[in-house]
């Protein structure tokens, strides 16, 4: 019967150690990113190739890229970028946060007309 508490202890220890291993992914900072903007009303798509710290207008919205990072082993598929989106002439951002290329719906822009996501 002494084996059961020991087994439980090992399981608990492993369960708490696994999230720490997942956070140990080495990342590199990219020089820029490609973002895709969709105008849902017109059905038009625009790809923006932005350098870190720059912005560009996409129809009536300003798209700004703060920083791009990626895992060293998978630079294209798992890139994530810090993005700020504003309506033309409005200082208040519609969206400000990290967008992930491999999971665009995880932290998405909620807008009736535009959709923006990171390509790479």
C-alpha positions as CSV (number, residue, x, y, z in Angstrom):
1,X,0.0,0.0,0.0
2,X,3.0,2.3,0.3
3,X,3.3,2.3,-3.5
4,X,0.0,4.1,-4.0
5,X,1.0,7.4,-2.2
6,X,4.3,7.3,-3.9
7,X,2.7,6.9,-7.3
8,X,0.3,9.8,-6.6
9,X,3.2,12.0,-5.6
10,X,5.1,11.2,-8.8
11,X,2.0,11.9,-10.9
12,X,1.4,15.3,-9.2
13,X,5.1,16.2,-9.6
14,X,5.1,15.4,-13.3
15,X,1.8,17.2,-13.9
16,X,3.1,20.4,-12.4
17,X,6.5,20.1,-14.3
18,X,5.0,19.7,-17.8
19,X,3.7,23.3,-18.2
20,X,7.2,24.6,-17.3
21,X,8.7,22.5,-20.1
22,X,6.2,23.9,-22.6
23,X,7.2,27.5,-21.7
24,X,10.9,26.7,-22.4
25,X,10.6,27.3,-26.2
26,X,13.4,29.5,-27.4
27,X,12.2,32.4,-29.5
28,X,13.9,34.8,-31.8
29,X,12.9,38.3,-32.7
30,X,12.1,38.8,-36.4
31,X,12.6,41.9,-38.4
32,X,9.0,42.1,-39.5
33,X,5.8,40.1,-40.4
34,X,3.2,39.6,-43.1
35,X,-0.3,40.3,-42.0
36,X,-3.4,39.7,-44.1
37,X,-6.4,42.1,-43.9
38,X,-9.8,41.1,-45.2
39,X,-12.6,43.5,-46.0
40,X,-15.6,41.3,-45.3
41,X,-18.1,43.6,-47.1
42,X,-16.2,43.9,-50.4
43,X,-14.5,40.5,-50.1
44,X,-11.1,42.1,-50.8
45,X,-7.9,40.8,-49.3
46,X,-4.7,42.8,-48.8
47,X,-1.3,41.4,-47.6
48,X,0.9,43.9,-45.6
49,X,4.6,43.3,-45.3
50,X,5.6,45.3,-42.3
51,X,8.9,45.9,-40.5
52,X,8.9,46.1,-36.7
53,X,7.8,49.5,-35.5
54,X,6.1,50.5,-38.7
55,X,2.5,50.8,-39.9
56,X,0.5,50.9,-43.1
57,X,-3.1,51.9,-44.0
58,X,-5.4,49.1,-45.1
59,X,-8.5,50.8,-46.5
60,X,-9.9,52.9,-43.6
61,X,-7.8,51.2,-40.9
62,X,-4.2,51.7,-39.7
63,X,-2.2,48.5,-39.0
64,X,0.9,48.9,-36.9
65,X,3.4,46.1,-36.1
66,X,5.2,46.5,-32.8
67,X,7.3,43.3,-32.8
68,X,7.4,39.9,-34.3
69,X,8.8,36.8,-32.6
70,X,9.0,33.1,-33.7
71,X,10.1,29.8,-32.3
72,X,13.7,29.1,-33.5
73,X,12.6,25.7,-34.9
74,X,9.5,26.9,-36.8
75,X,9.8,30.5,-38.0
76,X,6.9,30.5,-40.5
77,X,4.2,28.4,-38.8
78,X,4.2,29.6,-35.2
79,X,5.1,33.3,-35.6
80,X,3.4,35.7,-33.2
81,X,3.2,39.5,-33.6
82,X,2.3,42.4,-31.4
83,X,-0.3,44.4,-33.5
84,X,-2.2,47.7,-33.0
85,X,-5.2,48.4,-35.2
86,X,-7.0,51.8,-35.4
87,X,-9.7,53.3,-37.5
88,X,-8.4,56.0,-39.7
89,X,-8.0,59.2,-37.7
90,X,-9.0,57.6,-34.3
91,X,-6.3,57.6,-31.6
92,X,-8.1,54.9,-29.6
93,X,-7.1,51.4,-30.8
94,X,-9.6,48.8,-32.0
95,X,-7.2,46.1,-31.1
96,X,-3.9,46.0,-29.3
97,X,-2.2,42.7,-28.5
98,X,-0.4,39.6,-29.7
99,X,-1.7,37.6,-32.7
100,X,-0.5,34.1,-33.4
101,X,-0.1,32.8,-36.9
102,X,-0.9,29.2,-36.1
103,X,-4.0,30.1,-34.0
104,X,-5.6,33.3,-35.5
105,X,-8.8,32.9,-33.6
106,X,-7.1,32.8,-30.2
107,X,-6.7,36.5,-29.9
108,X,-8.6,38.0,-32.9
109,X,-9.9,41.4,-33.9
110,X,-13.7,41.6,-33.3
111,X,-14.8,44.0,-36.0
112,X,-17.9,43.9,-38.2
113,X,-16.0,44.9,-41.4
114,X,-12.4,43.9,-41.1
115,X,-10.5,40.8,-40.2
116,X,-6.7,40.8,-39.6
117,X,-4.4,37.9,-39.0
118,X,-0.7,37.1,-39.0
119,X,0.6,35.0,-42.0
120,X,4.3,34.8,-41.1
